[in-house]
Amino acid sequence: MSILKEIYKKEAVPALQKRFNYKNVMQVPRLRKIVLNIALGHEKINKDRKIVDEAANILTIITGQKAVVTKAKNAIANFKLREGMNIGAKVTLNGENMWDFLYRFINVALPRVRDFRGIPQRGFDGCGNYSMGIKEQTVFVEVDIEKVTQTLGMDVIFVTSAKTDEEGRALLETLGLPFRKQQETKPGEKQ
């Protein structure tokens, strides 16, 4: 069993149950899945058609699970984008793969981010789910820096069973996601 899954069962569930006064253990929010997504801009796709394969390969290496190539739903003439054209890659993690990835993400990848002061709190969607972006794929140890041809950013989405953002934030904090404190931003600076 994954370390984070044990922490969730032994520490997070009782703490969340006490904090939000849940009468039943099944009311406690849980992490349902983690989705990693690389969406490539039309400039990158038009310059190099192999970049989509590279993005899918990077996600496969990072997660240990085969990535799915995403296709354009609509044609946009100004961007030279045709319907059905490959535009990115994504991976959905569940079960043990999800817990293993989350552990590596918190303890290995996030500390490697340059000038890291915590992740912003503004990524919640109103239903307890959280999404954030990573600017470089090289923060993951699994990616060989010498084989990287282009810097690719990615989105990481944490889907929870929480009903509110407060419950979702509490769940992710007890699992170890280092959220940035609200008062750390300077006047005039975006969070």
matplotlib code that plots the C-alpha trace (Angstrom):
import matplotlib.pyplot as plt

x = [0.0, 1.2, 2.5, 0.0, -2.9, -2.0, -1.7, -5.1, -6.8, -5.0, -4.6, -6.6, -10.0, -10.2, -8.9, -11.4, -14.2, -13.6, -13.0, -16.2, -18.3, -19.1, -21.3, -20.3, -16.8, -18.2, -18.9, -15.2, -13.9, -11.4, -9.2, -10.9, -8.3, -5.5, -5.4, -2.2, -2.7, -0.3, -2.0, 0.2, -0.2, -0.9, 2.5, 4.3, 2.1, 2.5, 6.3, 6.9, 4.3, 6.4, 5.9, 2.6, 4.3, 7.0, 4.3, 2.6, 6.0, 6.8, 3.5, 4.0, 7.5, 6.3, 3.2, 4.1, 0.8, 0.2, -0.9, -3.8, -3.3, -6.1, -7.6, -9.2, -13.0, -13.4, -11.6, -10.1, -8.9, -6.9, -4.8, -4.4, -6.2, -8.3, -10.9, -9.4, -5.8, -3.6, -3.2, -2.0, -1.9, -3.4, -3.3, -5.9, -4.5, -6.6, -5.8, -2.3, -0.8, -2.5, -1.2, 2.3, 2.3, 1.0, 3.8, 6.5, 4.8, 4.8, 8.2, 10.3, 8.9, 7.6, 10.8, 12.7, 10.6, 12.7, 11.8, 9.1, 7.1, 4.0, 1.2, -1.4, -4.8, -6.7, -7.0, -10.2, -13.3, -16.0, -16.7, -13.6, -11.5, -8.0, -6.0, -2.5, 0.1, 3.7, 5.9, 8.6, 8.5, 12.1, 11.0, 10.2, 13.2, 12.0, 12.5, 16.0, 17.0, 19.4, 16.6, 14.3, 13.9, 11.3, 10.1, 6.5, 4.2, 1.4, -1.8, -2.3, -5.9, -6.9, -10.5, -12.0, -15.3, -15.5, -18.6, -16.9, -13.5, -12.8, -13.2, -11.1, -8.3, -8.4, -8.2, -5.2, -3.4, -3.7, -2.3, 0.7, 0.2, 2.1, -0.4, 1.0, -0.2, -2.6, -0.6, 2.7, 1.7, 3.0, 0.6, 0.2, 1.6, -0.6, -1.0]
y = [0.0, 3.5, 5.7, 8.5, 6.1, 5.0, 8.6, 9.3, 6.4, 6.8, 10.6, 12.5, 10.7, 11.2, 14.8, 15.7, 13.9, 15.9, 19.2, 19.2, 17.2, 14.3, 11.7, 8.9, 8.0, 7.8, 11.6, 12.3, 13.7, 11.5, 11.8, 10.2, 10.7, 12.8, 14.0, 15.2, 17.1, 18.6, 20.9, 22.1, 25.4, 25.6, 27.1, 24.1, 21.6, 23.4, 23.6, 20.0, 17.2, 14.9, 17.1, 15.4, 12.0, 13.5, 14.9, 11.5, 9.8, 12.3, 11.7, 7.9, 8.2, 10.4, 8.4, 4.8, 4.6, 5.0, 8.5, 9.1, 11.6, 14.2, 15.5, 18.8, 18.8, 21.8, 23.2, 26.8, 28.2, 31.1, 28.6, 26.1, 23.6, 20.9, 18.7, 15.5, 16.9, 15.7, 18.6, 17.2, 14.2, 13.3, 10.6, 9.8, 8.1, 6.0, 3.6, 2.8, 4.7, 7.8, 7.5, 6.7, 9.7, 12.0, 10.9, 11.5, 14.8, 16.2, 14.9, 15.0, 17.1, 20.2, 20.8, 20.9, 23.8, 26.9, 29.6, 27.4, 29.0, 26.8, 26.2, 28.9, 28.5, 30.1, 26.8, 25.5, 25.2, 25.7, 22.0, 20.9, 20.0, 21.7, 22.3, 23.8, 24.2, 23.2, 25.2, 22.6, 18.8, 18.6, 19.0, 15.3, 13.0, 10.4, 12.8, 12.7, 16.3, 15.4, 14.0, 17.0, 19.0, 21.5, 22.8, 21.6, 22.7, 20.6, 20.8, 18.7, 18.3, 16.7, 15.5, 15.0, 14.0, 17.2, 19.4, 22.7, 24.3, 24.4, 20.6, 20.0, 22.3, 20.6, 17.2, 18.1, 19.9, 16.8, 14.7, 17.1, 19.6, 22.7, 25.6, 29.1, 31.3, 34.1, 36.9, 36.1, 38.1, 41.6, 44.5, 44.8, 41.2, 38.5, 35.3]
z = [0.0, -0.8, 2.0, 1.1, 1.0, 4.6, 5.7, 4.2, 6.0, 9.3, 9.7, 7.1, 7.5, 11.3, 11.1, 8.3, 10.0, 13.2, 11.4, 9.3, 11.8, 9.5, 11.1, 8.7, 7.4, 3.9, 3.9, 4.2, 0.8, -1.0, -4.0, -7.0, -9.8, -11.1, -14.7, -16.4, -19.6, -22.2, -24.7, -27.4, -29.1, -32.8, -33.5, -32.0, -33.9, -37.2, -36.9, -35.7, -36.1, -33.9, -30.8, -30.0, -29.9, -27.7, -25.3, -25.1, -24.5, -21.7, -19.9, -20.3, -18.7, -15.8, -14.9, -15.9, -17.7, -21.5, -22.5, -24.9, -27.8, -27.8, -31.0, -32.1, -31.9, -34.2, -37.2, -36.8, -40.1, -38.5, -36.5, -39.4, -37.2, -38.7, -37.0, -35.8, -35.7, -32.9, -30.4, -27.1, -24.7, -21.4, -18.7, -16.1, -12.9, -10.5, -7.7, -6.8, -9.8, -8.5, -5.0, -6.2, -8.6, -5.9, -3.5, -6.1, -7.2, -3.6, -2.4, -5.6, -8.4, -6.5, -4.5, -7.9, -9.2, -9.4, -6.7, -5.3, -2.4, -2.5, -5.0, -5.4, -3.8, -6.7, -8.7, -7.1, -9.3, -6.7, -6.3, -4.4, -7.5, -7.9, -11.1, -11.4, -14.1, -14.3, -16.7, -17.4, -17.7, -16.5, -12.8, -12.9, -12.3, -14.8, -17.8, -19.3, -19.8, -22.6, -24.7, -24.3, -27.5, -26.3, -23.0, -22.5, -19.7, -18.3, -16.3, -13.2, -12.1, -8.7, -8.8, -5.4, -4.0, -1.9, -2.1, -1.5, -2.1, 1.7, 2.0, -1.1, 0.2, 3.6, 1.9, -0.3, 2.6, 4.8, 1.9, 1.9, -1.0, 0.1, -0.5, -0.5, 2.4, 1.4, 3.1, 1.3, -1.9, -2.0, -2.9, -6.7, -7.2, -8.6, -6.5]

ax = plt.figure().add_subplot(projection="3d")
ax.plot(x, y, z, "-o")
ax.set_aspect("equal")
plt.show()
